Amino acid sequence: MSDPKPVRIYPVAMSLGVLLALSFALCVVFGLLFPGATMYQAWLPLLPGVSWISWPSFLLGVVEAFAYG
């Protein structure tokens, strides 16, 4: 029986960051397509400086979501 390989932190962190950034972008797209069913009120307190919606705010949200990942 061989020893298990240790989990490499960098690839896990990068994939989590990308997952959260993509999730944020999909939430914004969903909010623009269906304005009555938006979730932005839930993540506005979690992403300081982000407001609904402008290009600088969107880019800041993607960067912050990636950083949280």
N, C-alpha and C positions, 0 to 999 in steps of 0.2 A: 504494500500500500504506500503510495507516494504522498508527500506533504502537499496540501493545497497551496496554490499560488496566492500571494497577498494581493489584495485589491489595490489597484493603482489609482490614486486620488485624482490626478490631473485629468485623465479621460472621463472619469465619472463627473467631475465638476464641470468640464466643458460641455458634456452632453446634457447635464441638468440646466446649465445656463442657456443653451440653445433651445431646449424644450420650453423653458419659461418665457424666453423672448418670442418664440413662435406662438405660444399660447396667448401672450399679450397682444400680438399683432392680429391673431384670429379673433380675439374678443373685440378689438377695435373695428375690424371689418364687419363682424356680426352686428355690432352696435350701429354701424352706419347703414347696413342693409335693413335692419329691423329696429328702428328707433324706439319702439314701445317696449322692447324686451332687453334693454341694455343692462349691463352688469358694472358699468364704470363706477357707480357709487360705492361698490364693494372694494374696488382696488385703489380708488383715489387716496384714502388715508394711508395705504401701504406704500405708495410711490410719491414721495415728496417732490413738489414742483410740477407735477403732471396735472393738467387740466383737460377738460373735454372741449374741443379737439383742435389742434393745430399741428403743423409739421414739426416745429421745435419740441412741442410737448410729446408728440408721438415718438420722436427719436430719443428724447430723454427717458420715456417709459420703457422703450426697448433696451436701452443701456442699463437702466436700473433693474429691470426684470432679469437680464443676463447676469448682472452682478449679484443679485440675490441667489441665483442658481449656483 
